């Protein structure tokens, strides 16, 4: 007999309970009165609190269409309190998919958004008056703040139907029953709880709801009493666990919205949380990013004044020492230092506090250099969620632990076991405890609650649920607290914590090292120009010029702002990209104006003697590099000194070219190279070392299908090599230009269908082993990844990668799942694949993603994703990198110094810094201290060596916040140490 599936058509008891719950949810308003005197004005935001109005005020009535994508509306209205509501608790209600800040009688009353639809009116009533004047500023977009909330998804839309605004009375007993049912039904539906308890709950909830008349709402109090007696007081079912609950809202500075919209989002979020604090005196909330506090102070000074009172009371907690929540892979060490410096200085100036935590819940992995930077910036605790919830291969083994940095610095770290956005449901709390891996050693586990991404935060419902948790024996013990209380209580001086030594690599979002290549190019170049500008301005102080502290600080903050973790990584919509480019263009103009271009000499900004060739811009130059005419020459400039430059003399007869069937053979004094027609190298014979460097594709372009799925801009999948497309050689490699130092070869390729044109130029030099490659690309692809392969005739099991403050070694084999997952990693100026006798260094000026291969590396050049920006990376690209074969290891060959030269060109300026000798340490930054009293010297040990250095002067030893910690005239430094020294301005100007 065939099997016949039986389909149940009658309602199960659990469904009957759900149906009655939905009736209660729809009936919370006891009585309401429509506000009919409303008018609306449409606008689009054009700047921070700047608008272009597209209409005059017009009447707004229920049923009208209102809002537009990314549009703003201003609504005004008048109302009288009905006699029936006088003396009662009155609520303003409005259901919308938009985000609204509401003022009542000229005062900020609260916020409305998809996660909440009512505001208490009584505190804003004028004495002896029944009149209300309502003002609303609303912003709308098609994607809600957070799509995890089912109610928010149901309330989305670019255009909306106005459902009316009302003054209402809430049925408080029914609301209390609704909260009881919300918490209990969540448990009843969750597999995280004991099945017998869930059966018990379903039975008892049915009994309780049978006491209610759903026509008259009689029996609600009886049902509440039944739940109290039969469920809350039941202790037959017990659980274990101890969970700390911290209110929080993640606020992306830009993402699916532009940065200008965050002014409103931030104010709405803070306002909502402060009103919850008024309603619930025990409620505490943590808000990160000093930049957001700056915005509030500038555009909402009334709210900022109230915020300071809430901070003083301890309810509102500033967290996160960094200026914004930056990407923690791509910014260089000095940028991460400035994130802490300007973030902490703002907290000190505005609130008189130094925050001791870095709060980075959503960043895409964390560089190994961070612990030292944080510790020396007054930060003892680090919080970041993604490794525990987003890894695609391995489960990160700790939640509460110690993180050991590249230099040996340890800081306390918390990687909570669940997402940073929750709505404080029992199932989420139980899931957190179940996933917590340090139950025996780590103390409490951290559960953040509050809607986020675009702000919004904690709701009244979340607080009400929290107040009921202690009544349920089936739940873990919960405790609502401040973030710093959790960190201090559970991590501080906890000698049982395990240690993680290494980078916090996120096994996901590997594409963010490459997406939006133009942003990465600007970031590297502007980091370099910021260093040069500050250095030159300090030198010019000797000539009586004023240090432009305000301008340089403003420039740095703009750079830091665009390092936010959804801007610089490229995970954003097209308007965000346009804003960033506009910022970068303006910032580069400002820095160029500070740096200047006067003088007949060129200044070496490095405290290292230059040994490699430099490209000198010149209208008479024979070469064009990155669309700038100039020439290549050796400057041999001394550290921090000027030099006169001129083109190399001699004839272009130092090399020979022999055509072959499939390319060219080029002989130089250093190499014999066989080029393929597409610019790749099939043989690179080193005459000085008497060895072949190539084994497989070398400088070989590959075009792969790149379809990572939902997180298009974020991810590169392990199987990206499964589908590859061939380049077509449109014009084979040929000699294009040459002089007494440089020989330039070029070819032109195209992608399938001739969608993209790709020119490759290879430059060889008479007196340098560097081989420079330039790519000029008109990129018009979709779902493609372009890489350059470098398979080396080298036996090594490690790829050494620059971190910008030292190096990290990464295994090239795949013995374990951890190594397999690290197939694409972030590096900075260089990576190196070497054996004991020598190797290949790959030096770049704007590329961060590198693939780890068994026989070398592959440099990620361009991506072409379409979500969330369908235009991502389409357009013109021009970038260079250098191949440097060398003897010995990367350290013994001085690869880091060569990479610094490649990224820090000489600058046309008649400046000099005599006497600034810091030995082998890298002079990472020179600036005026933020208080104007010291010249700050930031030194970095980048080769993993110990040493002693006699300083030019007796100097003040400082932390990264420029607090004095002592004096010394001799440094004893350790591997990868960051050192900050201060010289009093009066001593500097006085001749020291």
Secondary structure, DSSP 8 states (H G I E B T S, - for coil): ---------S--HHHHHHHHHHHHHHT-EEEEEE--EEEEEEEEEEETTEEEE-S--EE--TT-EE--TTEEEEEEEEEE--GGGTTS--EEEE--SSEEEEEETTEEEEEEBTTB-EEE-GGG--TT--EEEEEEEEEE-SS-S-TTSHHHHHT--SSEE---EEEEEE-HHHHHHHHHHHHHHHHHT-TTS-HHHHHHHHHHHHHHHTT--TTT-TTHHHHHHHHIIIIIT--SS----EEEEEEE--B-SSSSS-GGGHHHHHHHHHHHHHHHHHH-TT--EEEE-HHHHHHHHHH-HHHHHHHHHHHHHTSEEEE-SSSS-B-BSSS-HHHHHHHHHHHHHHHHHHHS----EEE-TT-S-B-TTHHHHHHTTT--EEE--HHHHH-SS---S-SEEEEE-TTS-EEEEE--SS-S-----HHHHHHHHHH-S-TTTS-SEEEEESB-BB--B--HHHHHHHTTGGG-TTS-EEEE--HHHHHHHHTTT-TT--EEES-B--SS-GGGGTSSHHHHHHHHHHHHHHHHHHHHHHHHHTTT----HHHHHHHHHHHHHTTBTTTTT--S-HHHHHHHHHHHHHHHHHHHHHH---SSSEE--SSS---SEEEEE-TT-SEEETTEEEEEEE----TT-EE------S-S-S-EEEEETTEEEEE-SSEEEEEETTS-EEEEEETTTTEE-EEEEEEEEEEEE----SSTTT---TTGGGSEE--EEEEEEEEEEE-SSEEEEEEEEE-GGG--EEEEEEEEESS--EEEEEEEEEE--SSEEEEEEEEES---SEEEEE-SSSEEEEE-S-SSHHHHH-SEEE-SSEEEEEETTEEEEEEESS--EEEEETTEEEEEEEE---SS-TTTT-EEEEEEEEEEEEES-TTTTTHHHHHHHHHS--EE-----TT---TTSEEEEEEE-TTSSEEEEEEE--SS--EEEEEEEEEEEE-TT--EEEEEEEEEE-TT-EEEEEEEHHHHHTT-
